[in-house]
Amino acid sequence: MRYSVGIIGLGAMGSATAWSLAQQGVSVIGFEQFGLGHQHGSSHGKTRIIRSVYFEGEVYAPLVDAAYRAWTRIEETWGQAFYRKTGGLDISLADDGGVFHDALSAAQAAGRSFDVLEGSQIEDRFPALDLGGRGRAVYAADSGLLDSDDATNWMRDMAARRGAVFHANCPVQSWTRTARGFEIQTSTGSYQVRKLIIAAGAWVGQLLPELAPVLVPERQVVAWYHTEQPGLASLPIFQLETRDRERYYAFPPHRGYGLKLGLYNHRRQRGPEFIEPSGIDDDDRRLLEHGLDLCLPGVDRKPDNIIECRFTNAPDERFVIGKWPEDEDLIILSPCSGHGYKFAPVIGDIAADLALEVEPCVEIGEFAVKRVV
Ligand SMILES: Cc1cc2nc3c(=O)[nH]c(=O)nc-3n(C[C@H](O)[C@H](O)[C@H](O)COP(=O)(O)OP(=O)(O)OC[C@H]3O[C@@H](n4cnc5c(N)ncnc54)[C@H](O)[C@@H]3O)c2cc1C
C-alpha cells in the first residue's frame, strides 16, 4: 500500500503530526525505532512547562498563542485536560537581570498580563521560596505544566483510532527519493509514501547528514525530590537565572511526583556521542543541589529519581521547522533547544498543513530549514 504521508520518529512531534493528519482523513504511516513512549529521546516524562511569557523572544509569540488555543481545544472538544495552571516565575539573580529583562520585554511586546516582583516580594508571594531577598521576577498567572506523557500517548492513540498505521521497534534504515515520493526502508520492509516528515529528534543527523553538524544532541539531567515542606505544592513553575547566567527550572510536586528540577543545558555536553546515556555521576548531582541551595534550601538533597535525557540544539537555538530547501515534499520538524513540547499540537498542525500544501496555520518563516543548511 502507498501512504500519503510517512513520518520518521514518533516522539511528541511525530505523534502530534500523525494525529493532525489522521483527523483530516489522510493516510499516514509512522515509524519509531524504539517502543512507543520510550525513554531514550526528548519527549518522555510526566510533565513539561508551558509559559505564556516567552523570554526566548517575540518570534515565539504566535506559537505561544496557538499552543494555548490548542490545549484548550483538546480540553473543550475532546474532554482531555492535560494543562494545570500553576502560574510561572522568571527570576533573575544576575546583576543585569538577563532573563528578567527578556521576560519583561516579551510580556510587554506580546501584551500578556504579568506582575513584576522584586527582592522580598517574591518570597512574600511564594513563601516556599528562599532567595535571601534577592532577585527580580516576572510572574505570569497563565503559565503552568502539561501532563506530557499522557498527552503524547493520547495523540498517538487518537491517530491510530483514525487509521494511522504505526510501526514501533522499527528503525528506518534509510530513505530514498522516487519519482512519485519516497521509499522508506526498514528491516521488515519498504514503504512508499508521497510526502516524508522527519521528526527524528537527536537522531535527525543520521537520516539527513547535512543536518548532523547543525542539529547537535545535548545531554540533560533532571531530578525529582521528595518533600513535605509546606507551600511547595502551591509553587508556580519557575526559571531561576543565577548570577553566572545559568538557568535552573523547576516544577511543583504534581500527581504523586515530587519537586522536579533541572539545569538548562546542564554541563553543556554536546555532540553525537551524547545520544547514548553515560550514567549519572556526582557532578550531575552537585549541579542540581546547587540549584536547591539557591532557592529551596529546606528540600532533602537525596533525589527520589534522577535521569539523563537529551535534546537537540541549532546554532541560533531556534526551532527548525519547514520544508527542505531543495525538496518541497520533504518536511523537517526539529523544535529543539529544550522548549518545544508545549507546541506539539500546533507543530503537528503546521506539519500537516505543509504536507497538504496549505498555508501553515502559524507563520514559521523564522524557523525555516534553509537558514541552517
Ligand atoms: C530534559 C528536558 C526538559 C524539557 N522541558 C521542556 C519543558 O518544560 N517545556 C517544553 O515545552 N519543552 C521541554 N522540552 C523539550 C521537548 O520535550 C522537546 O522539544 C520535544 O520532546 C521534542 O520532541 P521530538 O518529537 O522532536 O523528539 P523525540 O521525542 O526525541 O522524538 C524523536 C523520535 O524519533 C525516533 N527516531 C529517530 N531516528 C529514527 C529512525 N531512524 N527510525 C525510527 N525512529 C527514529 C526516536 O527514537 C524518537 O522517538 C524538554 C526536553 C528535555 C530533554
The ligand as an SDF file (V2000), in Angstrom:
LIG
                    3D

 53 58  0  0  0  0  0  0  0  0999 V2000
   15.0950   17.4560   29.9850 C   0  0  0  0  0  0  0  0  0  0  0  0
   14.1450   18.1230   29.0410 C   0  0  0  0  0  0  0  0  0  0  0  0
   13.2440   19.0460   29.5490 C   0  0  0  0  0  0  0  0  0  0  0  0
   12.3580   19.6860   28.6940 C   0  0  0  0  0  0  0  0  0  0  0  0
   11.4620   20.5480   29.2260 N   0  0  0  0  0  0  0  0  0  0  0  0
   10.5510   21.1410   28.4310 C   0  0  0  0  0  0  0  0  0  0  0  0
    9.5250   21.9420   29.0030 C   0  0  0  0  0  0  0  0  0  0  0  0
    9.4330   22.0850   30.2260 O   0  0  0  0  0  0  0  0  0  0  0  0
    8.6260   22.5160   28.1640 N   0  0  0  0  0  0  0  0  0  0  0  0
    8.6770   22.3340   26.8100 C   0  0  0  0  0  0  0  0  0  0  0  0
    7.8350   22.8940   26.1130 O   0  0  0  0  0  0  0  0  0  0  0  0
    9.6220   21.5370   26.2470 N   0  0  0  0  0  0  0  0  0  0  0  0
   10.5410   20.9300   27.0290 C   0  0  0  0  0  0  0  0  0  0  0  0
   11.4940   20.1170   26.4880 N   0  0  0  0  0  0  0  0  0  0  0  0
   11.5770   19.9710   25.0230 C   0  0  0  0  0  0  0  0  0  0  0  0
   10.6110   18.9650   24.4610 C   0  0  0  0  0  0  0  0  0  0  0  0
   10.4990   17.8540   25.3030 O   0  0  0  0  0  0  0  0  0  0  0  0
   11.0860   18.6060   23.0560 C   0  0  0  0  0  0  0  0  0  0  0  0
   11.0690   19.7900   22.2640 O   0  0  0  0  0  0  0  0  0  0  0  0
   10.2090   17.5670   22.3860 C   0  0  0  0  0  0  0  0  0  0  0  0
   10.0040   16.4770   23.2220 O   0  0  0  0  0  0  0  0  0  0  0  0
   10.8690   17.1210   21.0800 C   0  0  0  0  0  0  0  0  0  0  0  0
   10.0710   16.0930   20.5250 O   0  0  0  0  0  0  0  0  0  0  0  0
   10.5280   15.3480   19.1990 P   0  0  0  0  0  0  0  0  0  0  0  0
    9.3870   14.5090   18.7900 O   0  0  0  0  0  0  0  0  0  0  0  0
   11.0850   16.3460   18.2510 O   0  0  0  0  0  0  0  0  0  0  0  0
   11.8050   14.4790   19.6600 O   0  0  0  0  0  0  0  0  0  0  0  0
   11.8680   12.9910   20.3200 P   0  0  0  0  0  0  0  0  0  0  0  0
   10.9300   12.8680   21.4440 O   0  0  0  0  0  0  0  0  0  0  0  0
   13.2990   12.7130   20.6200 O   0  0  0  0  0  0  0  0  0  0  0  0
   11.3550   12.0590   19.1580 O   0  0  0  0  0  0  0  0  0  0  0  0
   12.1430   11.6930   18.0620 C   0  0  0  0  0  0  0  0  0  0  0  0
   11.8330   10.2490   17.8160 C   0  0  0  0  0  0  0  0  0  0  0  0
   12.4070    9.8190   16.5930 O   0  0  0  0  0  0  0  0  0  0  0  0
   12.7770    8.4770   16.7540 C   0  0  0  0  0  0  0  0  0  0  0  0
   13.7390    8.1190   15.6990 N   0  0  0  0  0  0  0  0  0  0  0  0
   14.9300    8.6840   15.4810 C   0  0  0  0  0  0  0  0  0  0  0  0
   15.5460    8.1060   14.4350 N   0  0  0  0  0  0  0  0  0  0  0  0
   14.7030    7.1570   13.9820 C   0  0  0  0  0  0  0  0  0  0  0  0
   14.7740    6.2040   12.9330 C   0  0  0  0  0  0  0  0  0  0  0  0
   15.8410    6.1110   12.1200 N   0  0  0  0  0  0  0  0  0  0  0  0
   13.7370    5.3690   12.7380 N   0  0  0  0  0  0  0  0  0  0  0  0
   12.6330    5.4360   13.5450 C   0  0  0  0  0  0  0  0  0  0  0  0
   12.5320    6.3020   14.5780 N   0  0  0  0  0  0  0  0  0  0  0  0
   13.5500    7.1590   14.7820 C   0  0  0  0  0  0  0  0  0  0  0  0
   13.3750    8.4640   18.1500 C   0  0  0  0  0  0  0  0  0  0  0  0
   13.5060    7.1840   18.6860 O   0  0  0  0  0  0  0  0  0  0  0  0
   12.4010    9.3450   18.8960 C   0  0  0  0  0  0  0  0  0  0  0  0
   11.3660    8.6280   19.4870 O   0  0  0  0  0  0  0  0  0  0  0  0
   12.3840   19.4280   27.3110 C   0  0  0  0  0  0  0  0  0  0  0  0
   13.2850   18.4820   26.7950 C   0  0  0  0  0  0  0  0  0  0  0  0
   14.1450   17.8240   27.6540 C   0  0  0  0  0  0  0  0  0  0  0  0
   15.0650   16.7750   27.1020 C   0  0  0  0  0  0  0  0  0  0  0  0
  1  2  1  0
  2  3  1  0
  2 52  2  0
  3  4  2  0
  4  5  1  0
  4 50  1  0
  5  6  2  0
  6  7  1  0
  6 13  1  0
  7  8  2  0
  7  9  1  0
  9 10  1  0
 10 11  2  0
 10 12  1  0
 12 13  2  0
 13 14  1  0
 14 15  1  0
 14 50  1  0
 15 16  1  0
 16 17  1  0
 16 18  1  0
 18 19  1  0
 18 20  1  0
 20 21  1  0
 20 22  1  0
 22 23  1  0
 23 24  1  0
 24 25  2  0
 24 26  1  0
 24 27  1  0
 27 28  1  0
 28 29  2  0
 28 30  1  0
 28 31  1  0
 31 32  1  0
 32 33  1  0
 33 34  1  0
 33 48  1  0
 34 35  1  0
 35 36  1  0
 35 46  1  0
 36 37  1  0
 36 45  1  0
 37 38  2  0
 38 39  1  0
 39 40  1  0
 39 45  2  0
 40 41  1  0
 40 42  2  0
 42 43  1  0
 43 44  2  0
 44 45  1  0
 46 47  1  0
 46 48  1  0
 48 49  1  0
 50 51  2  0
 51 52  1  0
 52 53  1  0
M  END
$$$$
